[in-house]
Amino acid sequence: MDKTGRNGIRVGDISLPNFKDKYSALVEKHKQILSHLNFEYDLNAMEPEWFNAIDELKTFQQIESEHYINDAYKNNKAILAEGAQGSLLDIDFGSYPFVTSSNTICAGACTGLGIAPNRIGKVFGIFKAYCTRVGSGPFPTELHDEIGDKIRNNGREFGSVTGRPRRTGWLDLPALKYAVMINGVTELMMMKADILSEFDEIEICTHYDHKGEKIDHLPFNIDPQYLKPITIKVKGWKVDLTEIDSKEKLPVALMEYIKYIEKAVSTTISIVSVGPDRKQTIQMN
């Protein structure tokens, strides 16, 4: 809010002579906001630790990151940018209003780092062999049954900090196709294939029934009242994948699952994960 209001404090401001003035003006603004929210706090108790942290930050070398990164690019250095959240949490292109406050799609690397769009080479799309969601928001393929519980428990789908259970469901191809499209994904990487190993059958959402019409894309409003998943069933692989170390050893049913996804989203899956260890990463090409 401070950023879009044009009065936020930036990291570079901490070295300016008028930093304290900027800080004090912002404090007064937020005091007024908090006065309407019945929010209790003791600023005098918290400020010393905060200013100590500012002093610590001043000991680091400060750079103008856009120049630093573009100079690295000109010197043929590799630049890897990692997004922190799922595409459907994007403030502009996600399932609004159930989104975060920033651009989580590939284009966010450009605005976040000061890299021009034509500098981007490969875009790796990382997805799970099934779907999860944290918190509220639309989730067409969500499972509210024993299967959903098994996926959650086997996949350890709980918040790393809060321990909050994640919502789980079958793979949603319309959502995956949307993510591939808006990110310009050049190759996909499928995680947690091992979690589905115990199921005789696996479902895949291929289309939606949206107000009586069969569609294969995300509509503007993903309202569960008007949108139902259309799924197909495929054969499960029923094999413990965790000891597999090469593409050639993957079960036929899993390879068919992979090929089906590749054809549906017109994108190659280059890596399949069969466990949490680095050694459990299978190169597919």
N, C-alpha and C positions, 0 to 999 in steps of 0.2 A: 504493500500500500504506500509506503514511504517512497519507494522507487518510482511508481507511476505518479505520485504526487509531487515529484521533483524536489523533494527535500530529504531524501535518504542519505545516510552516511556510507561512503565507499571506503574500501581498504586504504586507498591512496590518501584519503583525507587525514589519516592519523598522523601524517608527517607535515601537514600544513600548519602555519602559525595560528590560524583561526579555528583549529579543530575543536577546542573547548567551546567556542561560541556556537559552532554548528551543533555540537552535542547538546549543549544547554537548551538551544531552541527546540530541538527535537524532543528533549525530555519534557518541556512544558507542553508541547502538543499532545504527547501521550498521557500526561497527567490529566489533561482535560478529557481525553477519551475514556480513560479508566474511571474517572469520577462518575460517569454515567452507568458503569457496569458493576458497581458494588464489589470491586476487586481489591482485596487487601494485599499490601506489599510493603516492604521496608527498604526503600531505595538506599538509604544511608548505610544499611548493613551490607548491601550487595555491591555498591559502587567500588569500594576499595579493591575487591578481588577482580572486578572487571577492568579497572585501570591498570592493575598489575599485569593482566593479560595483554592489554594494549602495549605496555612497555616491553613485554616479551616479544610481541609481534614486530616492534620497531627494530629488534636486533637481527631480524631476518633480512636478507637481501630482497629489496623490492624491485620488481620488473614490470614493464608494460607488456602484458602477456600476448597481446595481438602482434606486437613487433617481434617478440621472442619466437613465437610459433611460426610466423611467416618467414622469419630468417632461417629457422630450422628447415622449413619446407624448401626454400631456395637452395639450401646446402644438401639437399637430397636425403635428409634424415627422415626416418619413419615416424609418423605421428598416429597414435592410437587414442581415440576418444571413446569412452564408455558411458553409455546412458545408465541412469540409476533406477528408472521406473518404466513400467509398461507403456506401450504406445497409447492405449485407451485411457491413460491418465493425463494425456496432454490437455493443457488448458484450452486450446483452440480446436483440436481434432479428436478429443477423447469423448467419453460418454458423459458429457456435461449435464448436470453440475457435479457429478461424482468424479471429480478430477483433482489433480494437484494444482499448484499455482505457477507452473512453468511449462515450457515446451519440452516434452520428453521424447519427441521424435527425432530422427536423424538431423533435421534442419536446426535443432537446438544446439548442435555442435558448432554450427556457423555463427549463430548469434551469441553463443556462450563463450566462444574462443576467439572470435574475430577472423574466422577462416572463410574465404569466399566459397560459394557452392561448387564452383568448377574445380576446386582443389580436392574435393572428396573423390576417392577412388572406390574401394570396396566398401560395401555396407553389409555387415553380418547381422542377420536377424536371429535372435535366440528365443526359442520357445520350448515349452514342455510338451511331452507326448499327450498330455491332458491339459485341462484349464484350471486355473485358480484365480481367486479374487480376494482381496483384503477389504473388509468393511462393506458398506452398503453400495448399491448401484446395480444396474442391470446385469444379469448373468443367465442368458438363455439356456445353456446346457447344464446348469447347476443340478447336482444330485443330492437329494434329501433322504437318502436311503443307506443301506448297509454298504453298497458299493462306494458311495461317496465317502463314507467313514473309513473304508479300507484304503482308498487312495490317500486320504488325509493322513492316516496313521503310518502307512508304509512309506509315504513320501515325506514324512515329518513336516507336514504343512502347518506349521505353527509359527507365529511371529518370533523372530530371533530375540527380541527384547521383551515383548509383552507376553509371549506365550499364547497369544490369541489365535484360536483356530482359524485357518483360512478356509474359504468356501471352495469346493472342488466340483468338477464336472468333466464331461467328455470334451474332446477336442472340437473347436468351433472353426470350421474352415472359412465361412464368410468373414469372421473377425480376423483370422490369420491373413486372408487375402487382402483385407483392408490395410492391415499393418504393413504388409509387403509393399503395397501400392504407395502409401503416403511416406514411407521411409526410403523408397527406391532400393529395396533389399536386393543384393546381388547373389547372395547364397545364405542358406538357412542352416542352423545348428539345433538339433533336437535333443533336449535334455530329458533325463529320467525315464528312458524307455523301460528300464528294469522294474519300475513301479507297477506297470500293467501286466507283468509276467504271470500273475496268478489267475487271470480271468480267461474263461473259455471263449467268451465273445467280448468284443470291444465295439463301442458305438462311436460313430463320427457324425457330427452335424454337417450336412452338405448344403442345406438351404434353410430358409425360414418360411413359415406361413405368416405373412404379414397382412392382416386384415383380409384374409381369404385369398391373397395372391402369393404364389410361390416365387420367392426371390433368392438370389445368391449373393446379396451384398448387405452391408449394414445400412439400415434406414436412418433418416435424420433423428427420429425419436425411437429409441430402443425401449419402448414401453411393453413390459411383459403382458399387459392386458391385451395388446394387439399383436404380439409377436410370439410364435411358438417354434421351437427347433424341429426341423425335419431331419431325421437321422437314418443311417444305414448301419447294419451290423456286419462286422468282419471277424474273421477267425483270430482268436488270440494265439500267442506263440507258446505259452505254457512251458517256458524254458527259463532257468536261472541264467540271466545274462551277465552276472557280475564277474565271472571268470573269463568271459570272452575277450580276446585281444586283437581280433582282426575282422574285417568286413566279411571275409569268406566263411567265418564260423557263425555268423548271425543266422537265426532260424528263418525259414522261407516265409512264414506268416509275418514276421517283422519287416522283412524286405518288401513284401507286398503292401504293408501299411505305409512304409516310406515312399514307395513308388506312387501309391494312390495320392498321397499328400503332394508330392512333387508335381504330378500332373494337374491336380486341382488348382494349385497356386502358381503354376508355371515358373517354379524356382527350384534349383537343385539343393538338396540337403547334403552338405559336405562333411558334417560331423554328427555322430550319434553318441550320446553319453549313456553308459550302462552302469553307472555308479558314481559316487562322489570323489573318487580318487583320480588323479591325473592319468594314471595308467588305464583307467576305464573309459577313456575317450577314443572312440573309433573313427579313424579317417576313412571317408567313403570314396575318395578319389585320389 
